[in-house]
């Protein structure tokens, strides 16, 4: 019997796919559409902020592309971001010296901001985010009494897909994908293992089911795919 793993998003890291070399079949069912916002007001805001000295916050590589592909020149920003794809995408546009702080996820970044809030009081803080962003960072700024402007630079929507069959594992890369998946697939076999890109995504999974959840040691596609191989190779040895 062919053993199947479902990834709920396209894997953009080609090297991670090339090194899969694993007996389990990997199938892709993208559940989330992320589209850049072409609202003229949003574009004007991005253009204006690009000329100002601000503290810019990014938690998504889509937000990074949406903003930097619109800027005329490298901005004079202090940047707060997530590691993984967000950081990797940022470094295509800016030198690493512009990154003031970085966290593995929004909760981690919030802890860093709470520990060192003063620099965020010296310049306006702007969160470039999607229409379905997590509340973690805005709540942190509210608690610190620091104004935070949110610019919705991309839109996230669910691409419904009913997935049937004997699936051994599911890969999730965002809470939005988790919510979309369980809206249309409320029942998951208790034998399926769910793999999460980070703790925030894992917490979203826990809200929907009690299946075993494996979290990647770092928020990258390569790390998540490697965790899948480690888990199922260990399982094979136990079954022998």
N, C-alpha and C positions, 0 to 999 in steps of 0.2 A: 504494500500500500504506500502511495506517495504521501509523504508528510508535508503539511503546508504551514507556512508562516504568512500572515497578512500584515503588510505595512499600510497604515491609514494615511500616508502622505508619500509623495514622490521622494526618492532618495537622490539628493543633488550631488552628493559626494561620490563621484565616479570611481575613485580609488577604493572606497569602501565596498562598492558593488563588485568591482573586479577581483577583490580579495575574498569574496564570499566563499567560494569553493567549499560548499557545504552540502550534505545530502538532502537537506530540507529545501523544498521549493519556496521561493519568495515571490508572492504576488502583491501587486499594488492596487489598492482601492482608495484613491484620494477622496477624503470626506470634507475637506475645507477649501473654499475658494477665497483667495486673498487678492483683492483688486486695488490698485492704486487709486486714490481719490483724485478726480479731475475737477472737483469743485473750484470755481474761480476764486472764491474767498479763501479757501485753503491754500491754493497756490500763491496768492498774494501774501498771506501770512508767512509762509515758508520763505518767500523772497525777502520780506521785511526782516525776519529774524536772522536771515543769513548775513545781514549787514550790521547786526547788533552783537554786543558782547553778552552772551547768555550762558547759563548752565543747561546744556541739552541732555535729555534723558532718552535712551533707546533700550527697548527690551525685545525688539524684533528686527530681523534682517530685512523684512519687507519695509518697515518704517524707514530704515537706513536708506534703502534704495529710493523710496518715494521722496525723501528729503534731498539727498545729495545729488540725485540726477536732475534736480531743479535749480540747484545753486550755481551761480555764475563763477564763484571763486571759493577757495578754502575759507571757511568762516573762522572767526576768533572766538571759539567756544571752548568751555570746559565740558567734557563729555563724561556722562555716567552711563554705563551700559552693562549688558550681560556678556559673559564669556561665550564660547562656542560660535555659532553662525553669526550672531549679532556682531561680535568683535571682529571676526574674520571679514565680514562684509564692510565694516567701518574702515578697516585697514586698506581697503582698495581705494579709499577716498582721502584718508588723512594719515598723518604720522602718529605713531603710538603715543607720542608725548602729549597729545591733546586729550588722551583718556585720563581723567582725574581719578576715577574709581570704577571697579568692576566687580560684579557678583555672579555666582553660579545661577541664581534665579532671582526673582523679584524680592523674595523674603530676605535672601542673603544681602542683596543690594540695600534693602531697607535698614538692615542692621548696621551696615557700613555708614549710611547717611546719618542715622541716629547718633553714631559714635563721633562723627565729624560734621556737624551741621553748619558750622560757621561759613565755610566757603560758599554754601548755597544761599546765604543771606546777602552776599556781596554783589551778586548779579541776578537778574530775573531767571527763574527756573521754568523750563519749557519741556513738557513731556510729549514727544512725538509718538503717537500710539494708534491702535486700531479702534474700531467702534465697539469691539467686545473685549477691551482690555480688562485685566484683573484689577481689583480695587486696592491692592496692597500698597503701591507707591503713593497714590493720591491720599490714602488714609495716613500714611507716614508723614507726609508734608502737612496735612491738617493737624496732626498731633504736635508737630514741631512749630506750628504757627507760621509756616513759610508759604507764601502764595505760590501756586503752581498753575501755570497755563497749560491746558491740554489742546493739542492740535491733532485732529483725527486725520491722519495722512493716508490711511488705507482702510478698506472695508472687508470684514470677514463674514462669509455666509456658509451655510451648511449645504453640502452636496449629498443628499440622501442616498444611501445604498444599503440594501438588505443583503447580508452576507450569510450564506448557509453552507453546511458541510462540516466535515471533521477537521476543524482548525486547531492546530497545536499551540499556536502563539499569535498574539496581536501586538503590533508596535504602535505606540501613540506618541505624538510629538507636541501636543498642546491640549489644554483643558477644553478648548472649543471643539477639537476633534473628538474628544471623549464624550462630550455632551451630545454631539451630533450622532455618534455611533450608537449610544445607548437609547437615544430617542427612537431609532429605527431598528435596533437589535436589542430589545430589553432582556432577552434570555441568552446567556452565553454558557456553553458547556463548562461544568466545573473542572473539566480536565484541561481547559485552555489556560495558558499562562499569559499574563498581560505585562508587556514591557513598556516602561515609561522613560522619556527623555530626561525627566527631572522630578524633584519632589512635589512641585505644584501640580504637575500632570498626574502623578501617582495619587495625590490626595483626591483629585477629581474622580479617578477610577474607583477609589474606596467608597465614594458616595453612591456608587451604582451597583457594586457587586463585591463578593467576598473572595474572589479568586486570588490565586497567588500573584503577587506583583513584584517584578524585578526592576530596579531603578538603575539607569546608567551611572557609572562612577563620575562621569563628566558630561555636560550637555552637548554631545556631538553625535552625528549619525554613525560615525565609525565606532564610537564607544558603545552605542546601543546595539549595533549589529554584532559587535564582538561579544557583548554580554549574552546575546541570544545563543551564539555558538558555544560559549563556555557552559551555559546552563544545559543545553541539550546534549552536549558531549559528555558531561558529567552524568546525565540521566542514562545515557547509553551504557556507560560502565556499570551503573548500578543494576541495570536490567540483565546484564550478562551472567 
